[in-house]
Amino acid sequence: MNLEKFFQDVFAVEPGERVLVLTDQPHDELRDSPAWQDRRRMAGEWRDAFAGLGARIGFEVLPLVGYPATGRNNADLPLGAMVDRGRSLEAALDDATLAVALTEFSPSAPLAMRSVTVKDFRAATLPGVERRMEQTALAADYADVARRCRILAGYLRGAHAADVVFATGHRCRFDLRHRELDLDDGQLPRNRSGMRLINLPSGEAAQSPYEGEIPGDESRTCGELPALWDGRILALAVERNRIVDVRGPEPVAGRWRAFFAEDPARANIAEFAFGCNPRAVVTGNVLEDEKAGFHWAYGRSEHLGGTVGPDAFRSPANVVHQDTVYAKGSPIELASVHLDRADGTRPQIIGAGEYLVF
């Protein structure tokens, strides 16, 4: 994979910019692993490739930054941590116009919010990235990925609901009203409008379902979501966009009931999304799996236009945004997805687990 070409195709870095490559580091009870070690090596290699490109184009590449891992996907970053020559992580981010994070735990939500509030800052996150992805989803034709995102956007913009039928026979209806669609199309130039964050490998059309925040207008997301968690197939009962029960074999179902009961913000249905990267391979790594097909997530949603942010959780230690994927080759697949649109049409997006619109 030609990293310098990839960087220009995705980021179009301009002269005068300042690029920061980030990684997270194990500490205390967070144990290291060979995969995590290799991810930190990849971060160094990507930083070096940026430096080579920067020397020719005329942008600065800042020192590699490693910060203490949060231990949870999409938890707030330890901005006060000292990471580089006496500087805090926040100061390092303040210096950058582009941040690229190759990490164990996802920083997508906090960096997405930063991209909205901080002028001239954009970020790409690669939580759980593996070197092999440089030959699969990272090596996709990103012009084709963007084309697929535009096709999905044409169907989703104007849709007020989606009916999802899973291969297990479970069904769930997602309320798509009152929300804007976000396209993660692998394009992150400096002048990108809106939320200036992508998740690499890219290829996703996503939004938060409506969460019922308008007085007198409850969310209509309801049904059952099947999930293979802790080695058992569970059925998550959903009412008004919240997980209200977990059904299935004990004691696993009981552990998950307790997990959601411990902090009700975890039970929020936070994301409705279609992955559309044709080079994505399903291996059990969510970073790439979610780019291969349909998925949903629970927990934090404000980075996707929802209303549930860190303040909604009972403790900062509980903040989470976690995906469950149903792409072809996943433990549980889809039967179909139909959209209900404002123009009265009901297009079918997925049938027998395959996209019907590309």
ZIWOPE-V531629 format. One record per pair of residues at least 12 apart in sequence whose ideal C-beta (glycine too) atoms are under 10 Angstrom apart, sorted by the first residue. I is the first residue (numbers start at 1). J is the second residue. If there is no record, write none. Layout:
BEGIN
((I:J) (I:J))
END
This chain:
BEGIN
((1:49) (1:131) (1:133) (1:134) (1:135) (1:136) (1:138) (1:139) (2:49) (2:134) (2:139) (3:45) (3:46) (3:48) (3:49) (3:50) (3:52) (3:53) (3:134) (3:138) (4:49) (4:50) (4:52) (4:53) (4:54) (4:56) (4:57) (5:53) (6:46) (6:49) (6:134) (6:138) (6:139) (6:142) (6:186) (6:200) (7:19) (7:46) (7:49) (7:50) (7:52) (7:53) (7:54) (7:57) (7:98) (7:100) (7:124) (8:53) (8:57) (9:141) (9:142) (9:143) (9:186) (9:187) (10:100) (10:124) (10:138) (10:142) (10:185) (10:186) (10:187) (10:188) (10:189) (10:198) (10:200) (10:202) (11:50) (11:53) (11:59) (11:98) (11:100) (11:122) (11:124) (11:187) (11:188) (11:189) (11:190) (11:192) (11:198) (12:187) (12:188) (12:189) (12:190) (12:191) (12:192) (13:50) (13:53) (13:54) (13:57) (13:58) (13:59) (13:61) (13:97) (13:98) (13:188) (13:189) (13:190) (14:57) (14:58) (14:59) (14:97) (14:98) (14:189) (14:190) (14:191) (15:54) (15:57) (15:58) (15:59) (15:60) (16:57) (16:58) (16:59) (16:60) (16:97) (16:190) (17:54) (17:57) (17:58) (17:59) (17:60) (17:61) (17:96) (17:97) (17:98) (17:120) (17:122) (17:190) (18:54) (18:59) (18:60) (18:61) (18:62) (18:95) (18:96) (18:97) (18:98) (18:99) (18:120) (19:46) (19:47) (19:50) (19:51) (19:53) (19:54) (19:59) (19:60) (19:61) (19:62) (19:96) (19:97) (19:98) (19:99) (19:100) (20:47) (20:50) (20:60) (20:61) (20:62) (20:63) (20:64) (20:65) (20:84) (20:92) (20:93) (20:94) (20:95) (20:96) (20:97) (20:98) (20:99) (20:100) (20:101) (20:121) (20:123) (21:42) (21:43) (21:44) (21:45) (21:46) (21:47) (21:48) (21:49) (21:50) (21:51) (21:61) (21:62) (21:63) (21:64) (21:65) (21:66) (21:96) (21:98) (21:99) (21:100) (21:101) (21:102) (22:43) (22:47) (22:62) (22:64) (22:65) (22:66) (22:67) (22:77) (22:83) (22:89) (22:92) (22:93) (22:96) (22:99) (22:100) (22:101) (22:102) (22:103) (22:107) (22:111) (22:123) (22:125) (22:126) (23:36) (23:39) (23:40) (23:41) (23:42) (23:43) (23:44) (23:46) (23:47) (23:64) (23:65) (23:66) (23:67) (23:69) (23:100) (23:101) (23:102) (23:103) (23:104) (23:126) (24:36) (24:39) (24:40) (24:43) (24:65) (24:66) (24:67) (24:68) (24:69) (24:70) (24:71) (24:77) (24:78) (24:101) (24:102) (24:103) (24:104) (24:105) (24:106) (24:107) (24:127) (25:40) (25:65) (25:66) (25:67) (25:68) (25:69) (25:81) (25:83) (25:103) (25:104) (26:40) (26:68) (26:69) (26:71) (26:104) (27:67) (27:68) (27:69) (27:71) (28:68) (28:69) (28:71) (29:71) (30:68) (30:69) (30:70) (30:71) (30:104) (30:105) (32:69) (32:104) (33:104) (35:104) (35:128) (35:129) (35:130) (35:131) (35:285) (36:69) (36:103) (36:104) (36:105) (36:128) (38:129) (38:130) (38:131) (39:102) (39:103) (39:104) (39:126) (39:127) (39:128) (39:129) (39:130) (39:131) (40:64) (40:66) (40:102) (40:103) (40:104) (41:102) (41:131) (42:102) (42:126) (42:129) (42:130) (42:131) (42:133) (42:134) (43:64) (43:65) (43:66) (43:100) (43:101) (43:102) (43:103) (43:126) (43:129) (44:64) (44:66) (44:102) (45:102) (45:131) (45:134) (46:61) (46:64) (46:100) (46:102) (46:126) (46:129) (47:61) (47:62) (47:63) (47:64) (47:65) (47:100) (47:102) (48:61) (48:64) (49:61) (50:62) (50:64) (50:98) (50:100) (59:97) (59:98) (60:95) (60:96) (60:97) (61:96) (61:98) (62:84) (62:92) (62:93) (62:95) (62:96) (62:98) (62:99) (63:83) (63:84) (63:85) (63:87) (63:92) (63:95) (64:83) (64:84) (65:81) (65:83) (65:84) (65:87) (65:89) (65:92) (65:93) (65:95) (65:96) (65:99) (65:101) (66:81) (66:83) (66:84) (66:89) (66:103) (67:79) (67:81) (67:82) (67:83) (67:84) (67:88) (67:89) (67:92) (67:93) (67:101) (67:103) (67:107) (68:81) (68:82) (68:83) (68:89) (69:103) (69:104) (69:105) (69:107) (70:103) (70:104) (70:105) (70:106) (70:107) (70:110) (70:316) (70:317) (70:319) (71:104) (71:105) (71:317) (72:105) (72:106) (72:299) (72:316) (72:317) (72:318) (72:319) (72:320) (72:321) (72:322) (73:103) (73:104) (73:105) (73:106) (73:107) (73:108) (73:109) (73:127) (73:128) (73:286) (73:297) (73:299) (73:300) (73:319) (73:320) (73:321) (73:322) (73:323) (74:105) (74:106) (74:107) (74:108) (74:109) (74:110) (74:111) (74:112) (74:125) (74:127) (74:270) (74:297) (74:299) (74:300) (74:301) (74:303) (74:310) (74:319) (74:320) (74:321) (74:322) (75:105) (75:106) (75:107) (75:109) (75:110) (75:300) (75:310) (75:313) (75:316) (75:317) (75:318) (75:319) (75:320) (75:321) (76:107) (76:109) (76:110) (76:113) (76:300) (76:309) (76:310) (76:316) (76:319) (77:89) (77:90) (77:93) (77:101) (77:105) (77:107) (77:109) (77:110) (77:111) (77:114) (78:90) (79:91) (79:92) (79:93) (79:94) (79:110) (79:114) (90:114) (93:110) (93:111) (93:114) (93:118) (93:121) (93:123) (94:114) (94:118) (94:121) (96:118) (96:120) (96:121) (96:122) (96:123) (97:118) (97:119) (97:120) (97:121) (97:122) (97:190) (98:120) (98:121) (98:122) (98:123) (98:124) (98:188) (98:190) (98:196) (99:111) (99:114) (99:115) (99:121) (99:122) (99:123) (99:124) (99:125) (99:197) (100:122) (100:123) (100:124) (100:125) (100:126) (100:188) (100:200) (101:123) (101:124) (101:125) (101:126) (101:127) (101:129) (101:199) (101:200) (102:124) (102:125) (102:126) (102:127) (102:128) (102:129) (102:200) (103:125) (103:126) (103:127) (103:128) (103:129) (104:127) (104:128) (104:129) (105:127) (105:128) (106:125) (106:126) (106:127) (106:128) (106:199) (106:286) (106:287) (106:320) (106:321) (106:322) (106:323) (107:123) (107:125) (107:126) (107:127) (107:197) (108:123) (108:124) (108:125) (108:126) (108:127) (108:184) (108:197) (108:198) (108:199) (108:300) (108:303) (108:304) (108:321) (109:125) (109:197) (109:270) (109:299) (109:300) (109:301) (109:302) (109:303) (109:304) (109:309) (109:310) (109:319) (109:320) (109:321) (110:123) (110:125) (110:197) (110:300) (110:303) (110:310) (110:319) (111:123) (111:124) (111:125) (111:195) (111:196) (111:197) (111:199) (111:303) (112:125) (112:182) (112:195) (112:196) (112:197) (112:198) (112:199) (112:302) (112:303) (112:304) (113:195) (113:197) (113:302) (113:303) (113:309) (113:310) (114:196) (114:197) (114:303) (115:188) (115:192) (115:194) (115:195) (115:196) (115:197) (115:198) (115:303) (116:194) (116:195) (116:196) (116:197) (116:302) (116:303) (118:196) (120:190) (120:191) (120:196) (121:190) (121:196) (121:197) (122:188) (122:189) (122:190) (122:191) (122:192) (122:195) (122:196) (122:197) (122:198) (123:188) (123:195) (123:196) (123:197) (123:198) (123:199) (124:184) (124:186) (124:188) (124:196) (124:197) (124:198) (124:199) (124:200) (124:202) (125:197) (125:198) (125:199) (125:200) (125:287) (126:138) (126:198) (126:199) (126:200) (126:201) (126:287) (127:199) (127:200) (127:285) (127:286) (127:287) (128:285) (128:286) (128:287) (128:288) (128:289) (129:200) (129:201) (129:285) (129:287) (129:288) (130:283) (130:285) (130:287) (130:288) (132:281) (132:283) (132:285) (132:288) (133:200) (133:201) (133:279) (133:280) (133:281) (133:283) (133:285) (133:287) (133:288) (133:291) (134:201) (135:279) (135:281) (136:201) (136:277) (136:279) (136:280) (136:281) (136:283) (136:288) (136:291) (136:292) (137:186) (137:200) (137:201) (137:202) (137:203) (137:275) (137:277) (137:278) (137:279) (137:280) (137:281) (137:285) (137:287) (137:288) (137:289) (137:291) (137:292) (138:186) (138:200) (138:201) (138:202) (138:277) (138:279) (138:280) (138:288) (139:201) (139:279) (140:186) (140:201) (140:202) (140:203) (140:276) (140:277) (140:278) (140:279) (140:280) (140:291) (141:186) (141:277) (141:278) (141:279) (142:185) (142:186) (142:187) (142:200) (142:201) (142:202) (142:203) (142:277) (143:185) (143:186) (143:187) (144:186) (144:203) (144:276) (144:277) (144:278) (144:279) (144:358) (145:183) (145:184) (145:185) (145:186) (145:187) (145:201) (145:202) (145:203) (145:204) (145:276) (145:277) (145:278) (145:279) (145:280) (145:291) (146:183) (146:185) (146:186) (146:187) (146:202) (146:203) (146:276) (147:185) (147:276) (147:358) (148:183) (148:185) (148:203) (148:204) (148:205) (148:274) (148:275) (148:276) (148:277) (148:278) (148:355) (148:357) (148:358) (149:181) (149:182) (149:183) (149:184) (149:185) (149:186) (149:187) (149:202) (149:203) (149:204) (149:205) (149:274) (149:276) (149:277) (150:183) (150:185) (150:205) (150:276) (151:205) (151:276) (151:349) (151:355) (151:357) (151:358) (152:181) (152:183) (152:185) (152:203) (152:204) (152:205) (152:206) (152:273) (152:274) (152:275) (152:276) (152:349) (152:355) (152:357) (152:358) (153:181) (153:182) (153:183) (153:185) (153:205) (153:274) (154:205) (154:347) (154:357) (155:181) (155:205) (155:274) (155:339) (155:341) (155:345) (155:347) (155:348) (155:349) (155:357) (156:176) (156:179) (156:181) (156:183) (156:205) (156:206) (156:207) (156:272) (156:273) (156:274) (156:339) (156:341) (156:347) (156:349) (157:176) (157:180) (157:181) (157:205) (157:207) (157:341) (157:342) (158:176) (158:181) (158:339) (158:340) (158:341) (158:342) (158:343) (158:345) (159:174) (159:176) (159:177) (159:181) (159:207) (159:338) (159:339) (159:340) (159:341) (159:342) (159:343) (159:345) (159:346) (159:347) (159:349) (160:175) (160:176) (160:177) (160:178) (160:179) (160:210) (160:220) (160:339) (160:340) (160:341) (160:342) (161:173) (161:174) (161:175) (161:176) (161:177) (161:209) (161:210) (161:220) (161:221) (161:338) (161:339) (161:340) (161:341) (161:346) (162:174) (162:175) (162:176) (162:209) (162:221) (162:272) (162:274) (162:294) (162:337) (162:338) (162:339) (162:340) (162:349) (163:223) (163:336) (163:337) (163:338) (163:339) (163:340) (163:346) (163:348) (164:223) (164:225) (164:272) (164:294) (164:296) (164:326) (164:334) (164:335) (164:336) (164:337) (164:338) (164:349) (164:350) (165:223) (165:334) (165:335) (165:336) (165:337) (165:338) (165:350) (165:351) (166:223) (166:224) (166:225) (166:226) (166:227) (166:235) (166:294) (166:326) (166:332) (166:333) (166:334) (166:335) (166:336) (166:337) (166:353) (167:226) (167:326) (167:330) (167:331) (167:332) (167:333) (167:334) (167:335) (167:336) (167:352) (167:353) (168:224) (168:225) (168:226) (168:227) (168:228) (168:233) (168:235) (168:326) (168:332) (168:333) (168:334) (168:335) (169:224) (169:226) (169:235) (169:335) (170:223) (170:224) (170:225) (170:226) (170:227) (170:233) (170:235) (170:236) (170:237) (170:332) (170:335) (171:222) (171:223) (171:224) (171:225) (171:226) (171:335) (171:336) (172:221) (172:222) (172:223) (172:224) (172:225) (172:226) (172:236) (172:237) (172:238) (172:269) (172:272) (172:296) (173:209) (173:220) (173:221) (173:222) (173:223) (173:238) (173:338) (173:340) (174:207) (174:209) (174:210) (174:219) (174:220) (174:221) (174:222) (174:223) (174:225) (174:238) (174:241) (174:269) (174:271) (174:272) (174:296) (174:337) (174:339) (175:209) (175:210) (175:211) (175:212) (175:217) (175:218) (175:219) (175:220) (175:221) (175:222) (175:240) (175:241) (175:269) (175:272) (176:207) (176:208) (176:209) (176:210) (176:220) (176:221) (176:272) (176:339) (176:340) (176:341) (177:209) (177:210) (177:214) (177:217) (177:219) (177:220) (177:342) (178:208) (178:209) (178:210) (178:211) (178:212) (178:213) (178:214) (178:217) (178:219) (178:305) (179:207) (179:208) (179:209) (179:210) (179:211) (179:272) (179:301) (179:304) (179:305) (179:306) (180:194) (180:195) (180:207) (180:208) (180:304) (180:305) (181:205) (181:206) (181:207) (181:272) (181:273) (181:304) (181:305) (182:194) (182:195) (182:197) (182:198) (182:204) (182:205) (182:206) (182:207) (182:208) (182:271) (182:273) (182:303) (182:304) (182:305) (183:198) (183:202) (183:203) (183:204) (183:205) (183:206) (183:207) (183:276) (184:197) (184:198) (184:199) (184:200) (184:201) (184:202) (184:203) (184:204) (184:205) (184:206) (184:273) (184:275) (184:276) (184:277) (184:290) (184:291) (185:198) (185:202) (185:203) (185:204) (185:205) (185:276) (185:277) (186:198) (186:199) (186:200) (186:201) (186:202) (186:203) (186:204) (186:277) (186:291) (187:202) (188:200) (188:202) (194:305) (195:303) (195:304) (195:305) (197:303) (199:287) (199:290) (199:291) (200:287) (200:288) (200:291) (201:275) (201:277) (201:279) (201:280) (201:281) (201:287) (201:288) (201:290) (201:291) (201:292) (202:275) (202:276) (202:277) (202:280) (202:291) (203:274) (203:275) (203:276) (203:277) (203:278) (203:279) (203:280) (203:288) (203:290) (203:291) (203:292) (204:271) (204:273) (204:274) (204:275) (204:276) (204:277) (204:280) (204:290) (204:291) (204:292) (204:295) (205:272) (205:273) (205:274) (205:275) (205:276) (206:270) (206:271) (206:272) (206:273) (206:274) (206:275) (206:290) (206:295) (206:296) (206:297) (206:304) (206:305) (206:323) (207:271) (207:272) (207:273) (207:301) (207:304) (207:305) (207:306) (208:241) (208:268) (208:269) (208:270) (208:271) (208:272) (208:273) (208:297) (208:300) (208:301) (208:302) (208:303) (208:304) (208:305) (208:306) (208:307) (208:308) (209:221) (209:238) (209:241) (209:268) (209:269) (209:270) (209:271) (209:272) (209:296) (209:301) (209:304) (209:306) (210:240) (210:241) (210:269) (210:272) (210:305) (210:306) (210:307) (211:240) (211:241) (211:242) (211:268) (211:269) (211:270) (211:301) (211:306) (211:307) (211:308) (212:240) (212:241) (212:242) (212:307) (213:306) (213:307) (213:308) (218:239) (218:240) (218:241) (219:238) (219:239) (219:240) (219:241) (219:242) (219:268) (219:269) (220:239) (220:240) (220:241) (221:238) (221:239) (221:240) (221:241) (221:242) (221:268) (221:269) (221:272) (221:296) (222:237) (222:238) (222:239) (222:240) (222:241) (222:242) (222:244) (222:269) (223:235) (223:236) (223:237) (223:238) (223:239) (224:236) (224:237) (224:238) (224:245) (224:247) (225:237) (225:238) (225:243) (225:246) (225:269) (225:296) (225:298) (225:324) (225:326) (225:332) (226:247) (226:248) (226:324) (226:326) (226:331) (226:332) (227:246) (227:248) (227:256) (227:296) (227:298) (227:324) (227:325) (227:326) (227:331) (227:332) (228:324) (228:330) (228:331) (228:332) (229:246) (229:248) (229:252) (229:253) (229:255) (229:256) (229:259) (229:324) (229:331) (230:248) (230:249) (230:251) (230:252) (230:253) (230:255) (230:256) (231:249) (231:252) (231:331) (232:248) (232:249) (232:250) (232:251) (232:252) (232:253) (232:256) (233:248) (233:249) (233:252) (233:331) (233:332) (234:246) (234:247) (234:248) (234:249) (234:252) (234:253) (234:256) (234:257) (235:247) (235:248) (235:253) (236:248) (236:253) (236:256) (236:257) (236:260) (236:267) (236:269) (236:296) (236:298) (236:324) (238:267) (238:269) (238:296) (238:298) (240:269) (241:267) (241:268) (241:269) (241:270) (241:301) (241:306) (241:308) (242:260) (242:264) (242:265) (242:266) (242:267) (242:268) (242:269) (242:298) (243:256) (243:257) (243:259) (243:260) (243:261) (243:264) (243:266) (243:267) (243:268) (243:269) (243:298) (244:257) (244:260) (244:264) (244:267) (245:257) (245:260) (245:267) (246:258) (246:259) (246:260) (246:261) (246:267) (259:298) (259:318) (259:320) (260:298) (260:299) (262:314) (262:315) (262:318) (263:299) (263:312) (263:313) (263:314) (263:315) (263:317) (263:318) (263:319) (263:320) (264:308) (264:312) (264:313) (264:314) (264:318) (265:298) (265:299) (265:300) (265:301) (265:308) (265:309) (265:310) (265:311) (265:312) (265:313) (265:314) (265:315) (265:318) (265:319) (265:320) (266:298) (266:299) (266:300) (266:308) (266:312) (266:313) (266:314) (266:318) (266:319) (266:320) (266:321) (266:322) (267:298) (267:299) (267:308) (268:297) (268:298) (268:299) (268:300) (268:301) (268:306) (268:307) (268:308) (268:312) (268:313) (268:321) (269:296) (269:297) (269:298) (269:299) (269:301) (269:306) (269:308) (270:296) (270:297) (270:298) (270:299) (270:300) (270:301) (270:302) (270:303) (270:304) (270:306) (270:307) (270:308) (270:320) (270:321) (270:322) (270:323) (271:290) (271:295) (271:296) (271:297) (271:298) (271:299) (271:300) (271:301) (271:303) (271:304) (271:306) (271:321) (271:322) (271:323) (271:324) (272:294) (272:295) (272:296) (272:297) (272:304) (272:337) (273:290) (273:291) (273:293) (273:294) (273:295) (273:296) (273:297) (273:304) (273:323) (273:325) (274:290) (274:291) (274:292) (274:293) (274:294) (274:295) (274:327) (274:337) (274:349) (274:350) (274:355) (274:357) (275:288) (275:289) (275:290) (275:291) (275:292) (275:293) (275:294) (275:295) (275:323) (275:325) (275:326) (275:327) (276:291) (276:292) (276:293) (276:355) (276:357) (276:358) (277:290) (277:291) (277:292) (277:293) (278:291) (278:292) (278:355) (278:358) (279:291) (279:292) (280:292) (280:293) (280:327) (280:329) (281:327) (281:329) (282:325) (282:326) (282:327) (282:328) (282:329) (282:330) (282:331) (282:333) (283:329) (284:325) (284:329) (284:330) (284:331) (285:325) (286:322) (286:323) (286:324) (286:325) (287:323) (288:325) (288:327) (289:323) (289:324) (289:325) (289:326) (289:327) (289:329) (289:330) (290:323) (290:324) (290:325) (290:326) (290:327) (290:330) (291:325) (291:327) (292:325) (292:326) (292:327) (292:328) (292:329) (292:330) (293:325) (293:326) (293:327) (293:328) (293:329) (293:330) (293:333) (293:334) (293:337) (293:350) (293:353) (293:354) (293:355) (294:324) (294:325) (294:326) (294:327) (294:328) (294:330) (294:333) (294:334) (294:337) (294:349) (294:350) (294:353) (294:355) (295:323) (295:324) (295:325) (295:326) (295:327) (295:330) (296:322) (296:323) (296:324) (296:325) (296:326) (297:320) (297:321) (297:322) (297:323) (297:324) (297:325) (298:320) (298:321) (298:322) (298:323) (298:324) (299:312) (299:313) (299:318) (299:319) (299:320) (299:321) (299:322) (299:323) (300:312) (300:313) (300:318) (300:319) (300:320) (300:321) (300:322) (301:321) (302:321) (303:321) (304:321) (306:321) (308:321) (326:350) (326:353) (327:350) (327:353) (328:350) (328:352) (328:353) (328:354) (328:355) (329:353) (330:353) (333:350) (333:352) (333:353) (333:354) (334:349) (334:350) (334:351) (334:352) (334:353) (334:354) (335:350) (335:351) (335:352) (335:353) (336:348) (336:349) (336:350) (336:351) (336:352) (336:353) (336:356) (337:349) (337:350) (337:351) (337:353) (337:355) (337:356) (338:350) (338:351))
END
